[in-house]
Amino acid sequence: MQDHWLARDSTIRRLWIAFIAILAAVALVDLAIEHHPYFGLDGTFGFGAWFGSASCVVLIAIAKALGAVLKRPDSYYDE
């Protein structure tokens, strides 16, 4: 039986390379845009990229912590 095309190592590697290339291109386009920062920090290079990435990491950490607090044992619903 053949693996799904998204489960193959070669496809995963190509997707990572493509995503990194797209993210780098979007960050470089940021150099061509004139910014009008409201707070000053939002005028830094690649603000949307690094702020979005940092927000994602924080949300994942919060979800992991919340999952650890609310986790029930496997036998919770057994009689």
C-alpha positions in Angstrom: 0.0 0.0 0.0 1.4 3.4 -1.0 1.6 6.3 1.5 -0.5 9.4 1.0 1.4 12.0 -0.9 1.3 14.4 2.1 2.8 11.7 4.3 5.9 11.1 2.2 9.2 12.5 3.5 10.1 14.1 0.1 6.8 15.9 0.0 7.1 17.2 3.5 10.6 18.5 2.8 9.4 20.3 -0.4 6.5 21.8 1.5 8.8 23.2 4.2 11.1 24.7 1.6 8.2 26.2 -0.3 6.7 27.7 2.9 10.0 29.1 4.1 10.6 30.7 0.6 7.1 32.2 0.7 7.6 33.6 4.2 11.0 35.0 3.2 9.5 36.7 0.1 6.7 38.2 2.2 9.2 39.5 4.7 11.3 41.0 2.0 8.3 42.8 0.4 8.0 44.5 3.8 11.0 46.6 2.8 9.1 48.1 -0.1 6.1 49.2 1.9 6.0 52.6 3.7 4.8 52.1 7.2 2.8 54.5 9.4 3.4 53.0 12.8 1.0 53.9 15.6 3.1 52.6 18.5 6.6 52.6 17.0 7.2 48.9 17.6 4.8 48.1 14.8 7.1 50.0 12.4 9.9 47.5 12.8 11.0 45.3 9.9 8.8 42.2 9.6 6.5 43.2 12.4 3.6 41.1 11.1 5.7 38.1 10.7 7.5 38.0 14.0 4.5 39.2 16.0 2.3 36.6 14.4 4.8 33.9 15.1 5.3 34.9 18.7 1.5 35.1 19.2 1.1 31.6 17.8 3.8 30.3 20.1 2.2 32.0 23.1 -1.3 30.6 22.2 0.1 27.1 21.8 1.8 27.3 25.2 -1.4 28.5 26.8 -3.3 25.7 25.2 -0.8 23.1 26.4 -1.0 24.5 30.0 -4.8 24.6 29.9 -4.8 21.0 28.6 -2.5 19.9 31.4 -4.8 21.5 34.0 -8.1 20.2 32.6 -6.8 16.7 31.6 -8.7 13.8 33.0 -7.4 10.2 33.5 -8.2 7.7 30.7 -10.6 5.9 33.1 -12.6 9.0 34.0 -15.8 7.8 32.3 -15.5 4.1 33.2 -17.6 2.7 36.0 
